[in-house]
Each structure stands twice: as C-alpha cells, then as structure tokens.
Amino acid sequence: MPSQKLSVCDMGDWIQCPREPERLLLAWQAADEKHNRRRFAVGEVLRTRTDAVFRYFRATEDVSMAESLGYSGYPAFRYSQSEHTQSVMAAFMRRLPPRGRPDFFIYLEKLRFCPTSPFSDFALLGASEARLPSDGFSLVDPLDNFLAPTEVVFEIAGYRHCDPDLTNADVGAKVSFQLEPTNVYDPGAIKIVKGTRKLGYVNKLQARQFRTILDGFCVSAWIARLNGTADHPRAFIFVQVR
C-alpha cells in the first residue's frame, strides 16, 4: 500500500517546533581518498527579508586546510568574489527536492518534519543540511540564538568509526551526551553514548553552542533512524529541547 500523507503528526517523533535559524555555515568535506573527513567551515549564508547573502570565509584555519585538500569554492558562486547577493536561496534550494513534488511529504517524513507545521525554506536547508552524494558540501545550523521549545535531528558525526552496529531494534533507544575534554583532536568534543557504548559525536561545527544548550535547557535525545550503506553507515538522533 502506498504511503499516505499525514494530516496530523500523531505517530512517532516529529519536529513540530522547527528552528528558524538566521545563519547557516557552508561546510566542505574532502573525498575519502584524502583520508581527512573533517567538515570545514568555508562560508556562511545569512538570511535576509527577501533572500539571503552568501559570504566566503577567508584566511581561516578551516579554509587553509580545506584548500590544501582540494577545496576551491562553491560551484554556483565565484571564489574570487567574497560576497554574493543574487539568487542565493535558489542556488542552495536546488540541492533539495522541490516542494511541488507529489512525494515531497515523504522527504519531510525522513527529516521528521511535521507536514502541518509551518517552516521556511531556510529552516529546511538547515534541518536537511542540503547534502548531495556528488560533492562534499553541506549547510550546518550553528545553533546561534537558540530558543526552546524546539526539536532537531542531528546526524551522529564519526558514527561509522565508533560503533556502527546498531540495528532497527535500537531505533527509539535513548542516548546521552558527555563532554570529552581529553579528546586529542578537539577538547570541546561532545560524545553521544547509548549506555556505555560510544556512538560518535556532535558535529564539531555545532559542539560549542550545543554545550551551552545542555547547560541551559532540558535536553532529551534518542536514535531516530539508521541508513547509509555497509561501507558508510549513518545514524541520526532526535533531540528534544525544553
């Protein structure tokens, strides 16, 4: 039987209070053969009344490291020009299915967006991260100016390198967050654990702000879905902030 669009979100875990960020980070990740899967912040997208502004970051550690791995700018915007104001949203929305598609609600279900809740295209870019299999770019919500109540879905960073043996039976299982100041790569790292099993980490580009969220709000989280491939398994958690 084909999937039916839900009129109300009364089943499972749904984002009914979506975040409406004012800024997104453009992140870039090198191909596997570069042996460095860190996501580098290489630019930002700033929301405006009518569209958005895109700015490249310059002369940062992330940009320098990304350039050494082959990064040379986002294809839609000239790298020689620092700021872009024309058709910014249109360029990034091409990374997502169009809202007019008959099966668009299926895409929303995967993101756990309640189809009856209002949300902007900017919010959708942040929630989906606008990833494509054909390049290493993504858009990351840096969690600025965080307000509650809200719900977000995070991909567990580094999952395939930590404990990639979860099964569908684990979906719905609670997870918790632990600071890891002894992490040699990032003293600000926040690991995600299920019981005593480390599943991975909060995205490094979100970890600093997420720590303030843990300190200031009531945060609950559980495993939302598993997908990917045998070589590249992926895991996502549903995070409820009150």
MARBA-3410 file (N, C-alpha, C, O; in Angstrom, 1 decimal):
242
0.9,-1.2,0.0,0.0,0.0,0.0,0.9,1.2,0.0,1.8,1.3,0.8 ~ 0.6,2.2,-0.9,1.5,3.4,-0.9,1.3,4.3,0.4,0.3,4.2,1.1 ~ 2.4,5.0,0.7,2.4,5.9,1.9,1.4,6.9,1.7,1.2,7.5,0.6 ~ 0.7,7.3,2.8,-0.3,8.3,2.8,0.2,9.5,3.6,0.8,9.4,4.6 ~ -0.1,10.7,3.0,0.2,11.9,3.7,-0.5,12.1,5.0,-1.7,11.8,5.1
0.2,12.4,6.1,-0.5,12.5,7.4,-1.1,13.9,7.5,-0.5,14.9,7.2 ~ -2.3,13.9,8.1,-3.0,15.2,8.3,-2.5,15.8,9.6,-2.5,17.0,9.8 ~ -2.2,15.0,10.6,-1.7,15.4,11.8,-0.5,14.5,12.2,-0.5,13.3,11.8 ~ 0.4,15.0,13.0,1.6,14.2,13.3,1.4,13.6,14.7,1.8,14.1,15.7 ~ 0.7,12.5,14.7,0.4,11.8,15.9,1.1,10.5,16.1,0.7,9.7,16.9
2.0,10.2,15.2,2.7,9.0,15.3,4.2,9.3,15.3,4.7,10.1,14.5 ~ 5.0,8.6,16.2,6.4,8.7,16.2,6.9,10.1,16.7,6.1,10.8,17.4 ~ 8.1,10.4,16.3,8.7,11.6,16.8,8.8,12.6,15.6,9.3,12.3,14.5 ~ 8.2,13.8,15.8,8.1,14.8,14.8,8.6,16.1,15.2,8.4,16.5,16.4 ~ 9.2,16.8,14.3,9.6,18.2,14.6,8.4,19.1,14.4,8.0,19.4,13.3
7.8,19.5,15.5,6.6,20.3,15.4,6.9,21.8,15.7,6.1,22.7,15.5 ~ 8.1,22.0,16.3,8.5,23.4,16.6,9.9,23.6,15.9,10.9,23.6,16.6 ~ 9.9,23.7,14.6,11.2,23.7,13.9,12.0,25.0,14.2,11.4,26.1,14.4 ~ 13.3,24.9,14.2,14.2,26.0,14.3,14.1,26.9,13.1,14.0,26.4,12.0 ~ 14.2,28.2,13.3,14.3,29.1,12.1,15.6,29.9,12.3,15.6,31.0,12.8
16.7,29.3,11.9,18.0,30.0,12.1,18.1,31.2,11.2,17.4,31.4,10.2 ~ 19.0,32.1,11.6,19.3,33.3,10.8,20.6,33.2,10.0,20.9,34.0,9.2 ~ 21.3,32.1,10.3,22.6,31.9,9.7,22.9,30.4,9.6,22.5,29.6,10.4 ~ 23.5,30.1,8.4,23.9,28.7,8.2,25.4,28.7,7.8,25.8,29.7,7.1 ~ 26.1,27.7,8.2,27.5,27.6,7.8,27.6,26.7,6.5,26.9,25.7,6.5
28.4,27.1,5.6,28.7,26.2,4.4,29.9,25.4,4.8,31.0,26.0,5.1 ~ 29.7,24.1,4.9,30.8,23.2,5.3,31.2,22.4,4.1,30.4,22.2,3.1 ~ 32.5,22.0,4.1,33.0,21.2,3.0,33.8,20.1,3.6,34.5,20.2,4.6 ~ 33.7,18.9,2.9,34.4,17.7,3.4,35.1,17.1,2.2,34.5,16.9,1.1 ~ 36.4,16.7,2.4,37.1,16.1,1.3,36.7,14.7,1.0,36.0,14.1,1.8
37.0,14.2,-0.2,36.7,12.8,-0.5,37.5,11.8,0.3,38.5,12.2,0.9 ~ 36.9,10.6,0.4,37.5,9.6,1.3,39.0,9.4,1.0,39.8,9.1,1.9 ~ 39.4,9.4,-0.3,40.8,9.2,-0.6,41.8,10.2,0.0,43.0,9.9,0.0 ~ 41.3,11.3,0.5,42.1,12.3,1.1,42.4,12.0,2.6,43.3,12.6,3.2 ~ 41.7,11.0,3.1,41.9,10.5,4.5,41.8,11.6,5.5,42.5,11.6,6.5
40.9,12.5,5.2,40.5,13.5,6.2,39.1,13.9,6.0,38.7,14.6,5.1 ~ 38.2,13.3,6.9,36.8,13.5,6.7,36.2,14.6,7.6,35.0,14.7,7.8 ~ 37.0,15.5,8.1,36.6,16.6,8.9,35.8,17.5,8.0,36.1,17.7,6.8 ~ 34.7,18.1,8.6,33.9,19.1,7.9,34.5,20.5,8.2,34.5,20.9,9.4 ~ 34.9,21.2,7.2,35.5,22.6,7.4,34.4,23.6,7.1,33.7,23.6,6.1
34.4,24.7,7.9,33.5,25.8,7.7,34.2,26.7,6.7,35.2,27.3,7.0 ~ 33.6,26.9,5.5,34.3,27.7,4.5,33.5,28.9,4.1,33.9,29.7,3.2 ~ 32.3,29.1,4.6,31.4,30.2,4.3,30.2,30.3,5.2,30.0,29.4,6.0 ~ 29.4,31.3,4.9,28.1,31.4,5.7,27.0,32.0,4.8,27.3,32.7,3.9 ~ 25.8,31.6,5.1,24.6,32.0,4.4,23.8,32.8,5.5,23.4,32.2,6.5
23.5,34.1,5.2,22.8,35.0,6.1,21.4,35.2,5.6,21.3,35.7,4.4 ~ 20.5,35.0,6.4,19.1,35.2,6.0,18.8,36.7,5.9,19.2,37.5,6.7 ~ 18.0,37.1,4.8,17.5,38.4,4.7,16.0,38.4,4.5,15.4,37.3,4.5 ~ 15.4,39.6,4.4,13.9,39.6,4.3,13.4,38.9,3.0,12.4,38.3,3.0 ~ 14.2,39.1,2.0,13.7,38.6,0.7,14.5,37.4,0.1,14.0,36.7,-0.7
15.7,37.2,0.6,16.5,36.1,0.1,17.6,35.7,1.1,17.3,35.4,2.2 ~ 18.8,35.8,0.7,20.0,35.5,1.6,21.2,36.1,1.0,21.3,36.4,-0.2 ~ 22.2,36.3,1.8,23.6,36.7,1.4,24.5,35.5,1.7,24.5,34.9,2.7 ~ 25.4,35.3,0.7,26.4,34.2,0.9,27.8,34.9,1.0,28.1,35.7,0.1 ~ 28.6,34.5,2.0,29.9,35.1,2.1,30.9,33.9,2.3,30.7,33.0,3.0
32.0,34.0,1.6,33.1,33.1,1.7,33.9,33.5,3.0,34.1,34.7,3.2 ~ 34.4,32.6,3.7,35.4,32.9,4.8,36.7,33.0,4.1,37.0,32.3,3.2 ~ 37.6,33.8,4.7,38.9,34.0,4.1,40.0,33.8,5.2,39.7,34.2,6.4 ~ 41.1,33.3,4.9,42.3,33.2,5.8,42.0,32.6,7.2,42.5,33.1,8.2 ~ 41.1,31.6,7.2,40.9,30.9,8.5,41.6,29.6,8.4,42.0,29.1,7.4
41.8,29.0,9.6,42.4,27.7,9.6,41.6,26.6,8.8,42.2,25.8,8.1 ~ 40.3,26.7,9.0,39.5,25.7,8.2,39.7,25.9,6.7,39.8,24.9,6.0 ~ 39.6,27.1,6.2,39.8,27.4,4.8,41.1,27.0,4.3,41.2,26.3,3.2 ~ 42.2,27.3,5.0,43.5,26.9,4.6,43.7,25.4,4.5,44.2,24.8,3.5 ~ 43.1,24.6,5.5,43.2,23.2,5.5,42.4,22.6,4.4,42.8,21.7,3.7
41.2,23.2,4.1,40.3,22.7,3.1,41.0,22.9,1.7,40.9,22.1,0.8 ~ 41.6,24.1,1.5,42.3,24.4,0.2,43.4,23.4,0.0,43.6,23.0,-1.2 ~ 44.1,23.0,1.0,45.2,22.0,0.9,44.7,20.7,0.5,45.4,19.8,0.0 ~ 43.4,20.4,0.7,42.8,19.1,0.4,42.0,19.2,-1.0,41.4,18.2,-1.4 ~ 42.0,20.4,-1.6,41.4,20.5,-2.9,40.1,21.4,-3.0,39.6,21.5,-4.1
39.7,22.0,-1.9,38.6,22.9,-2.0,38.9,24.1,-2.8,40.0,24.7,-2.6 ~ 38.0,24.6,-3.6,38.3,25.8,-4.5,37.0,26.6,-4.6,36.8,27.3,-5.7 ~ 36.1,26.6,-3.6,34.9,27.4,-3.7,33.7,26.6,-4.1,33.8,25.4,-4.5 ~ 32.5,27.2,-3.9,31.2,26.6,-4.2,30.9,26.8,-5.7,31.1,28.0,-6.1 ~ 30.5,25.8,-6.5,30.4,26.0,-7.9,29.5,27.1,-8.3,29.7,27.7,-9.4
28.5,27.4,-7.6,27.5,28.5,-8.0,28.0,29.9,-7.8,27.4,30.8,-8.3 ~ 29.0,30.1,-7.0,29.5,31.4,-6.6,31.0,31.5,-6.9,31.8,30.7,-6.4 ~ 31.4,32.5,-7.6,32.8,32.7,-7.9,33.6,32.9,-6.6,33.3,33.6,-5.7 ~ 34.7,32.1,-6.6,35.5,32.1,-5.4,36.3,33.4,-5.2,36.7,33.8,-4.1 ~ 36.5,34.1,-6.3,37.3,35.4,-6.3,36.5,36.5,-5.7,37.0,37.5,-5.4
35.2,36.3,-5.6,34.3,37.3,-5.1,33.8,36.9,-3.7,33.2,35.8,-3.5 ~ 34.1,37.7,-2.7,33.9,37.3,-1.3,32.4,37.2,-0.9,32.0,36.4,-0.2 ~ 31.6,38.2,-1.4,30.1,38.2,-1.1,29.2,38.1,-2.3,29.5,38.7,-3.3 ~ 28.2,37.4,-2.1,27.2,37.2,-3.2,25.8,37.4,-2.7,25.4,37.0,-1.6 ~ 25.0,38.2,-3.5,23.7,38.5,-3.1,22.6,38.1,-4.1,21.4,38.3,-3.8
23.0,37.6,-5.2,22.0,37.3,-6.3,21.6,35.8,-6.2,22.5,35.0,-6.3 ~ 20.3,35.5,-6.1,19.8,34.2,-6.3,20.5,33.2,-5.3,20.7,32.0,-5.7 ~ 20.8,33.6,-4.1,21.5,32.7,-3.2,20.6,31.6,-2.8,21.0,30.4,-2.8 ~ 19.4,31.9,-2.4,18.5,30.8,-1.9,18.2,29.8,-3.1,18.2,28.6,-2.8 ~ 18.0,30.3,-4.3,17.7,29.5,-5.4,18.9,28.5,-5.6,18.7,27.3,-5.9
20.1,29.0,-5.5,21.3,28.1,-5.7,21.3,27.0,-4.7,21.6,25.8,-5.1 ~ 21.0,27.3,-3.4,21.1,26.2,-2.4,19.8,25.3,-2.4,19.9,24.2,-2.1 ~ 18.7,25.9,-2.7,17.5,25.1,-2.8,17.5,24.1,-3.9,16.8,23.1,-3.8 ~ 18.3,24.2,-4.9,18.5,23.2,-5.9,19.1,21.9,-5.3,19.0,20.9,-6.0 ~ 19.6,22.0,-4.1,20.1,20.8,-3.5,19.0,19.9,-2.9,19.3,18.8,-2.4
17.8,20.5,-2.8,16.7,19.8,-2.2,15.6,19.4,-3.2,15.5,20.1,-4.2 ~ 14.8,18.4,-2.9,13.6,18.2,-3.8,12.7,19.4,-3.7,12.6,20.0,-2.7 ~ 12.0,19.8,-4.8,11.1,20.9,-4.8,9.9,20.6,-4.0,9.4,19.5,-4.0 ~ 9.3,21.6,-3.4,8.1,21.5,-2.6,6.9,21.0,-3.4,6.0,20.4,-2.9 ~ 6.9,21.3,-4.7,5.8,20.9,-5.5,5.8,19.5,-5.9,4.8,19.0,-6.5
6.8,18.7,-5.6,6.7,17.3,-6.0,5.6,16.5,-5.2,5.4,16.8,-4.0 ~ 4.9,15.6,-5.9,3.8,14.9,-5.2,4.3,14.1,-4.0,3.6,13.9,-3.0 ~ 5.5,13.7,-4.0,6.1,12.9,-2.9,6.9,13.7,-1.9,7.7,13.1,-1.2 ~ 6.8,15.0,-2.0,7.6,15.8,-1.1,7.4,15.5,0.4,8.3,15.6,1.2 ~ 6.2,15.1,0.7,5.9,14.8,2.1,6.7,13.6,2.6,7.0,13.5,3.8
7.1,12.7,1.7,8.0,11.6,2.1,9.3,12.1,2.5,9.9,11.6,3.5 ~ 9.8,13.1,1.8,11.1,13.7,2.1,11.0,14.3,3.5,11.9,14.2,4.3 ~ 9.9,15.0,3.8,9.7,15.6,5.1,9.7,14.6,6.2,10.2,14.8,7.3 ~ 9.0,13.5,5.9,9.0,12.4,6.9,10.4,11.9,7.3,10.6,11.6,8.5 ~ 11.3,11.8,6.3,12.6,11.4,6.6,13.4,12.4,7.6,14.2,12.0,8.4
13.0,13.6,7.4,13.6,14.7,8.2,12.9,14.8,9.5,13.3,15.6,10.4 ~ 11.8,14.1,9.7,10.9,14.2,10.9,10.2,15.5,11.0,9.8,15.9,12.1 ~ 10.0,16.2,9.9,9.3,17.5,9.8,7.8,17.1,9.8,7.4,16.3,8.9 ~ 7.0,17.7,10.6,5.6,17.6,10.6,5.0,18.4,9.4,5.2,19.6,9.4 ~ 4.4,17.7,8.4,3.9,18.5,7.3,2.9,19.6,7.6,2.7,20.5,6.8
2.3,19.5,8.8,1.3,20.5,9.1,1.9,21.7,9.9,1.2,22.7,10.2 ~ 3.2,21.6,10.2,3.9,22.7,10.9,4.5,23.7,9.8,5.1,23.2,8.9 ~ 4.4,25.0,10.1,5.0,25.9,9.1,6.5,26.0,9.3,7.0,26.0,10.4 ~ 7.2,26.1,8.2,8.6,26.2,8.2,9.1,26.9,6.9,8.5,26.6,5.9 ~ 10.1,27.6,7.0,10.7,28.3,5.8,11.6,27.5,5.0,12.1,26.4,5.5
11.9,27.9,3.8,13.0,27.2,3.0,14.3,27.3,3.8,15.1,26.3,3.7 ~ 14.6,28.4,4.4,15.8,28.5,5.2,15.9,27.5,6.3,17.0,26.8,6.5 ~ 14.8,27.3,7.0,14.8,26.2,8.0,15.0,24.9,7.5,15.6,24.0,8.1 ~ 14.4,24.6,6.3,14.5,23.3,5.7,16.0,23.0,5.3,16.5,21.9,5.4 ~ 16.7,24.1,4.8,18.1,23.9,4.4,18.9,23.5,5.7,19.7,22.6,5.6
18.6,24.2,6.8,19.4,23.9,8.0,19.1,22.5,8.5,20.0,21.8,9.0 ~ 17.8,22.1,8.5,17.4,20.8,9.1,17.9,19.7,8.2,18.3,18.6,8.8 ~ 17.9,19.8,6.9,18.4,18.8,6.0,19.9,18.7,5.8,20.4,17.7,5.4 ~ 20.5,19.9,6.0,21.9,20.1,5.7,22.2,20.1,4.2,23.4,20.3,3.8 ~ 21.2,19.9,3.4,21.3,20.1,2.0,22.5,19.3,1.4,23.2,19.8,0.6
22.6,18.1,1.8,23.8,17.2,1.3,23.4,16.6,0.0,22.2,16.2,-0.2 ~ 24.4,16.4,-0.9,24.3,15.7,-2.1,25.4,14.7,-2.1,26.5,14.9,-1.6 ~ 25.2,13.5,-2.7,26.2,12.5,-2.8,27.3,12.9,-3.8,28.4,12.2,-3.8 ~ 27.1,13.9,-4.6,28.0,14.2,-5.7,29.1,15.2,-5.3,30.1,15.4,-6.0 ~ 29.0,15.8,-4.1,30.0,16.7,-3.7,30.2,16.7,-2.1,29.4,16.0,-1.5
31.1,17.4,-1.6,31.3,17.4,-0.2,30.7,18.5,0.6,31.1,18.8,1.8 ~ 29.8,19.3,0.0,29.2,20.4,0.6,28.0,20.1,1.5,27.3,19.1,1.2 ~ 27.8,20.9,2.5,26.6,20.8,3.3,26.4,22.1,4.0,27.3,22.9,4.1 ~ 25.2,22.3,4.5,24.8,23.5,5.3,24.6,23.1,6.7,23.8,22.2,7.0 ~ 25.2,23.8,7.6,25.1,23.4,9.0,24.5,24.6,9.9,25.0,25.7,9.8
23.5,24.3,10.6,23.0,25.2,11.6,23.9,25.4,12.7,24.1,24.4,13.5 ~ 24.5,26.5,13.0,25.5,26.7,14.1,24.8,26.8,15.4,25.4,27.0,16.5 ~ 23.4,26.8,15.4,22.6,26.8,16.7,22.7,28.2,17.4,22.6,28.2,18.6 ~ 23.0,29.2,16.6,23.0,30.6,17.2,21.7,31.0,17.8,20.6,30.5,17.3 ~ 21.6,31.8,18.8,20.4,32.4,19.3,19.3,31.3,19.5,18.2,31.5,19.0
19.7,30.3,20.2,18.8,29.1,20.4,17.7,29.5,21.3,17.8,30.0,22.4 ~ 16.5,29.1,20.9,15.3,29.2,21.7,14.6,27.9,21.8,14.6,27.0,21.0 ~ 13.9,27.7,23.0,13.1,26.5,23.2,11.7,26.9,23.5,11.4,28.0,23.9 ~ 10.7,26.0,23.2,10.9,24.6,22.9,11.2,24.4,21.4,10.7,25.2,20.6 ~ 11.9,23.4,21.1,12.2,23.0,19.7,12.6,21.6,19.6,13.0,21.0,20.7
12.7,21.1,18.4,13.2,19.7,18.2,14.1,19.8,17.0,13.9,20.6,16.0 ~ 15.2,19.0,17.0,16.1,19.0,15.9,16.6,17.5,15.7,16.5,16.7,16.6 ~ 17.0,17.2,14.5,17.6,15.9,14.2,19.0,16.1,13.8,19.3,16.9,12.9 ~ 19.9,15.4,14.5,21.3,15.5,14.2,21.8,14.2,13.6,21.4,13.1,14.1 ~ 22.7,14.3,12.7,23.5,13.1,12.3,24.6,12.9,13.3,25.3,13.9,13.7
24.9,11.6,13.7,26.0,11.4,14.6,27.3,11.4,13.8,27.5,10.5,13.0 ~ 28.1,12.4,14.2,29.4,12.5,13.5,30.3,11.4,13.9,30.4,11.1,15.1 ~ 31.0,10.8,12.9,32.0,9.8,13.2,31.4,8.4,13.6,32.1,7.5,14.1 ~ 30.1,8.2,13.3,29.4,7.0,13.7,30.1,5.8,13.1,30.3,4.8,13.8 ~ 30.4,5.8,11.8,31.0,4.6,11.2,32.4,4.3,11.7,32.8,3.1,11.5
33.0,5.2,12.5,34.3,4.9,13.0,34.3,4.4,14.5,35.2,4.0,15.1 ~ 33.1,4.6,15.1,32.9,4.3,16.5,32.2,2.9,16.8,32.9,2.0,17.2 ~ 31.0,2.9,16.5,30.2,1.7,16.9,29.1,1.5,15.9,27.9,1.5,16.2 ~ 29.4,1.2,14.6,28.4,1.2,13.5,27.6,-0.2,13.5,27.4,-0.7,12.4 ~ 27.2,-0.7,14.6,26.5,-2.0,14.6,25.1,-1.9,15.2,24.5,-2.9,15.7
24.5,-0.7,15.2,23.2,-0.5,15.6,22.2,-1.2,14.6,22.6,-1.3,13.5 ~ 21.1,-1.6,15.1,20.1,-2.2,14.2,18.8,-1.4,14.4,18.7,-0.6,15.2 ~ 17.8,-1.8,13.6,16.5,-1.1,13.7,15.9,-1.3,15.1,15.0,-0.5,15.5 ~ 16.3,-2.3,15.8,15.8,-2.6,17.1,16.3,-1.5,18.1,15.7,-1.3,19.1 ~ 17.3,-0.8,17.7,17.8,0.3,18.5,17.1,1.6,18.3,17.3,2.6,19.1
16.4,1.7,17.2,15.7,3.0,16.9,14.7,3.3,18.1,13.9,2.4,18.5 ~ 14.8,4.5,18.6,14.0,4.8,19.8,14.7,4.7,21.1,14.2,5.3,22.1 ~ 15.9,4.1,21.1,16.7,4.0,22.3,17.2,5.3,22.7,17.7,6.1,21.9 ~ 17.2,5.6,24.0,17.7,6.9,24.5,19.2,7.0,24.4,19.9,6.0,24.6 ~ 19.7,8.2,24.1,21.1,8.4,24.1,21.4,9.6,25.0,20.5,10.4,25.4
22.7,9.8,25.4,23.0,10.9,26.3,24.3,11.5,25.7,24.9,11.0,24.8 ~ 24.6,12.7,26.3,25.8,13.5,25.8,26.8,13.6,26.9,26.5,13.8,28.1 ~ 28.1,13.4,26.6,29.1,13.5,27.6,30.3,14.4,27.0,30.7,14.2,25.9 ~ 30.8,15.3,27.8,31.9,16.1,27.4,33.2,15.2,27.4,33.3,14.3,28.1 ~ 34.1,15.5,26.5,35.3,14.7,26.3,36.5,15.7,26.3,37.1,15.8,25.2
36.8,16.3,27.4,37.9,17.3,27.4,39.3,16.7,27.1,40.2,17.4,26.7 ~ 39.4,15.4,27.2,40.7,14.7,26.9,40.9,14.3,25.4,41.9,13.7,25.0 ~ 39.9,14.7,24.6,40.0,14.4,23.2,41.1,15.1,22.6,41.2,16.3,22.6 ~ 42.1,14.4,22.0,43.3,15.0,21.5,43.0,15.8,20.2,43.8,16.7,19.9 ~ 41.9,15.6,19.5,41.6,16.3,18.3,40.8,17.5,18.6,40.9,18.5,17.9
40.0,17.5,19.6,39.1,18.6,19.9,38.7,18.5,21.4,37.8,17.8,21.8 ~ 39.3,19.3,22.3,39.0,19.3,23.7,37.5,19.7,24.0,37.0,19.5,25.1 ~ 36.9,20.4,23.0,35.5,20.7,23.2,34.5,19.7,22.7,33.3,20.0,22.6 ~ 35.0,18.5,22.4,34.1,17.4,21.8,33.0,17.0,22.8,33.2,17.0,24.0 ~ 31.9,16.7,22.2,30.8,16.1,22.9,30.4,14.8,22.3,30.0,14.7,21.2
30.6,13.7,23.1,30.3,12.4,22.5,28.9,12.0,22.8,28.3,12.4,23.8 ~ 28.4,11.2,22.0,27.0,10.7,22.1,27.1,9.2,22.4,27.7,8.4,21.8 ~ 26.4,8.8,23.5,26.6,7.4,24.0,25.2,6.8,24.2,24.2,7.5,24.5 ~ 25.1,5.5,24.1,24.0,4.7,24.4,24.4,3.7,25.4,25.1,2.8,25.1 ~ 24.0,3.9,26.7,24.5,3.1,27.8,26.0,3.4,27.9,26.4,4.6,28.2
26.8,2.4,27.7,28.3,2.6,27.8,28.9,2.6,26.4,30.1,2.7,26.3 ~ 28.1,2.5,25.4,28.7,2.5,24.0,28.7,3.9,23.4,27.8,4.6,23.3 ~ 29.9,4.2,23.0,30.1,5.5,22.3,29.7,5.3,20.8,30.2,4.5,20.1 ~ 28.7,6.1,20.4,28.2,6.1,19.0,28.9,7.0,18.1,29.0,6.8,16.9 ~ 29.4,8.1,18.6,30.0,9.2,17.8,30.0,10.5,18.6,30.0,10.5,19.8
29.9,11.6,17.8,30.0,12.9,18.4,28.9,13.8,17.8,28.4,13.6,16.7 ~ 28.7,14.9,18.5,28.0,16.1,18.0,29.0,16.7,16.9,30.2,16.8,17.2 ~ 28.4,17.1,15.8,29.2,17.8,14.8,30.1,18.9,15.4,29.6,19.7,16.2 ~ 31.3,18.9,15.1,32.3,19.9,15.6,31.8,21.3,15.4,32.1,22.2,16.3 ~ 31.2,21.6,14.3,30.7,22.9,14.0,29.6,23.4,14.8,29.2,24.5,14.8
29.0,22.4,15.6,27.8,22.7,16.5,28.1,22.5,17.9,27.4,22.9,18.8 ~ 29.3,21.9,18.2,29.5,21.4,19.6,29.6,22.5,20.6,29.1,22.4,21.7 ~ 30.3,23.6,20.3,30.5,24.7,21.2,29.1,25.3,21.7,28.9,25.4,22.9 ~ 28.3,25.6,20.7,27.0,26.1,21.1,26.1,25.1,21.7,25.2,25.4,22.6 ~ 26.2,23.8,21.3,25.4,22.8,21.9,25.7,22.6,23.4,24.8,22.2,24.2
26.9,22.8,23.7,27.3,22.7,25.2,26.5,23.8,26.0,26.0,23.4,27.1 ~ 26.3,25.0,25.5,25.5,26.0,26.2,24.0,25.5,26.2,23.3,25.9,27.2 ~ 23.6,24.8,25.2,22.2,24.3,25.2,22.1,23.3,26.3,21.1,23.3,27.0 ~ 23.0,22.4,26.4,23.0,21.4,27.5,23.0,22.0,28.9,22.4,21.5,29.8 ~ 23.7,23.1,29.0,23.8,23.8,30.3,22.5,24.6,30.6,22.2,24.8,31.8
21.8,25.0,29.6,20.7,26.0,29.9,19.3,25.4,29.7,18.3,26.1,30.0 ~ 19.2,24.2,29.1,17.9,23.7,28.8,17.8,22.2,29.2,18.8,21.6,29.6 ~ 16.6,21.7,29.2,16.3,20.3,29.4,16.4,19.6,28.1,15.6,19.9,27.2 ~ 17.3,18.7,27.9,17.6,18.1,26.6,17.4,16.5,26.7,18.0,15.9,27.6 ~ 16.5,16.0,25.8,16.3,14.6,25.7,16.7,14.2,24.3,16.4,14.9,23.3
17.2,13.0,24.1,17.5,12.5,22.7,17.5,11.0,22.6,17.7,10.3,23.6 ~ 17.1,10.6,21.4,17.1,9.1,21.2,17.4,8.9,19.7,17.4,9.8,18.9 ~ 17.7,7.6,19.4,18.0,7.3,18.0,16.8,7.4,17.1,15.8,6.8,17.4 ~ 16.9,8.1,16.0,15.8,8.4,15.2,15.7,7.5,14.0,14.7,7.0,13.6 ~ 16.9,7.3,13.3,16.9,6.4,12.1,18.3,6.0,11.8,19.3,6.7,12.2
18.4,4.9,11.0,19.7,4.4,10.6,19.6,4.3,9.1,18.5,3.8,8.5 ~ 20.6,4.7,8.3,20.6,4.4,6.9,22.0,4.5,6.4,23.0,4.2,7.2 ~ 22.2,4.8,5.1,23.6,4.7,4.6,23.8,3.4,3.9,22.9,2.7,3.5 ~ 25.1,3.0,3.8,25.5,1.7,3.2,26.3,1.0,4.1,26.7,1.4,5.2 ~ 26.7,-0.3,3.7,27.5,-1.1,4.6,28.9,-0.5,4.8,29.5,-0.6,5.9
29.4,0.2,3.7,30.7,0.9,3.8,30.6,2.2,4.5,31.6,2.7,5.1 ~ 29.4,2.8,4.5,29.3,4.2,5.1,27.9,4.2,5.8,27.0,4.9,5.4 ~ 27.8,3.5,7.0,26.6,3.6,7.7,26.4,4.9,8.4,27.3,5.6,8.7 ~ 25.1,5.4,8.5,24.8,6.7,9.1,23.8,6.5,10.2,22.9,5.6,10.0 ~ 23.8,7.3,11.2,22.9,7.2,12.3,22.5,8.7,12.7,23.3,9.6,12.6
21.2,8.8,13.0,20.6,10.1,13.3,19.9,10.0,14.7,19.3,9.0,15.0 ~ 20.0,11.1,15.4,19.3,11.2,16.7,18.2,12.3,16.7,18.4,13.4,16.0 ~ 17.1,12.1,17.3,16.1,13.1,17.5,16.4,13.8,18.9,16.5,13.1,19.9 ~ 16.5,15.1,18.9,16.8,15.9,20.1,15.7,16.8,20.4,15.3,17.7,19.6 ~ 15.1,16.7,21.6,14.0,17.5,22.1,14.6,18.4,23.1,15.2,18.0,24.1
14.3,19.7,23.0,14.9,20.7,23.9,13.7,21.5,24.5,12.8,22.0,23.8 ~ 13.7,21.5,25.8,12.6,22.2,26.5,13.1,23.1,27.6,12.3,23.8,28.3
END
